Amino acid sequence: MARGITRRDFLDGVAIAVAAGLSPARLFAAGSPAAPCPSELTGWRGSTPASYLIGHAVRDGKRFSTDGLPVDETWDLVVIGAGISGLAAAHFYRSAHPDARVLVLENHDEFGGHARRNEFVVDGRRLVGYGGSESIQSPHHDWSKPALDLLGALGIDVRRFERDFQRSLYPGLGLSRGVFFKRETFGADKLVTGDPTRMVADDIPPERTNARPVAAFVGDFPLPAEERQKLVALYTEKRDVLAAQTAEQQEEQLWGISYRDFLVRHWGLSDLAAKVFQGRSHDFFAIGIDGVSAHDAMDVGYPGFQGLKIALGADARAELDAPYIHHFPDGNASIARALVRRLIPAAAPGSTLDDLVSAVFDYAKLDQAGAALRLRLASTVVSIRNLSDGKVDVGYVGAAGLRRIQAARAIYAGYGMMLPHLCPDVGEAQRRALGAGVKAPIVYVNVAVRRWRPWVELGVHEITNPMGFFSRLKLDYPVSLGSYRCPTRPDEPIVLHLVHVPTVPFAGLDQRTAWRAARAQLYTLSFDQFEAQVRDELTRMLGPGGFDAARDIAAITVNRWGHGYAYCLNTLFDAEVEPPVAEVARQRVGNLSIAGSDAAWSAYAHSAIDEAQRAAAEASRAPL
């Protein structure tokens, strides 16, 4: 083991259970009050084997019968899933029914769902990073009034980020974005700085990206001269490569062709030159450019469209231009923390935006006997049934084994595709619709380092690695809130954020099949393999700037999300259907309503909140 690196909790949860002779129920005791604060754990996080062991067993056909069990508890509402949507649903319902008794069940040892907080202490300094849901994206454009009102009720004023997000920090140090060319694909390891490519919802002002002229930037690529010339043309020439088509025909074609095919067929790029962009789309789309429509690529700022007859629509332009600054140090985990603090005031002190990031939560207060609202972690729901008397019967496995509870109403805010395995009341059409919502596998790796001087020496704050294991590597967003201060000096510790999206050869596959295969591939990777990739790629990129993995890396947290982004319809593979599949998937089932971003087929926090508001309203209207 390299000196100084923290590796608590990195072992596979199933291996721990086997080695210790624990039953699956005992395994879930990791969420007990005696355990360390979950956000402080390093190693394997996100969806760990401990969190999905029982769920996968149910998916694979195991059934947990609760018919012979007594009903332990009766509630007015049971919410299944403590992500942002489940917590918001509890909030909305309690706002309408202040005296309602509500239980929230969560299979992970932490609340927040994909809104995950990671903490590190490096050389005496506490660092906070995000391990999932990242930002309040485009709040003035994309967020509904109910979603914004919820933020307001939680004391979150999005205007504060205009002051507290230090957009000038990295530009002021002369840093730019770069592209790393790996020798396995391009014949040489080379970091090229000054990337001028637009980024959707960028945190850096367009005039301060420190980009180089396209010819100088592309001129440093380790590619044949002819291919470099084609790439310069791609960025700069106003050539209508679809000149024979009308604007309407161009629009239709761009929705039906991948960006990779657009580059190869219409701009004449070689396979090697197209690979310069291959993994650039991983972070935003969780798939390579061979699975992203050319229209989507145009909408998020990729080059090659400037000469066409069509232009960006108003929504796409607003999305591209919106400043990506509405970000807590722990991402949207702070929204989840604010919701829990509002729902269970005893769990954490304070009530303002300034004390939110640094608030210490008492997990022992989340599930207190006699409380009107309780949040029960490490509790996997295994059955949901509507009873003839109108109640909803719920079975779950927690630290105490299999338990049975009932409620007047229930809201499901978990993975949509799991619901048919849990609830026999779901009809066939809805089963198909829910099953079509395959989620993207994605991994956020946070690496705590003792200094970031090598980045400054090389002149970069973010690196695209289009053919690498980590497609995006970056210095953490520079935001300070309340007493939390982000690192501003290159010799201070900082969190590096690395993105890995598992992929499989895409030819002949649709997006759902590719994501399923990639997820299976992801589950074969060990923590040691992730650590080896962290050390290898950071060393190859930053070594020339003085990076030393053994000296500089203090801790690694791998937030593995086998079921990450919610499925969004892809025009390359999905035909429009009526009624929309999302509407069929989220239909109420008896007294069970459905929330979550899966219900919107949209992987955004505001979508999760909107679906929570709808589901809570449905539950309020449901007949007794």
Order of alpha helices (4+ residues) and beta strands (2+ residues): alpha-alpha-beta-alpha-beta-alpha-beta-beta-beta-alpha-alpha-alpha-beta-alpha-beta-alpha-alpha-alpha-alpha-alpha-alpha-alpha-alpha-beta-beta-beta-beta-alpha-alpha-beta-alpha-beta-beta-beta-alpha-alpha-alpha-beta-alpha-beta-alpha
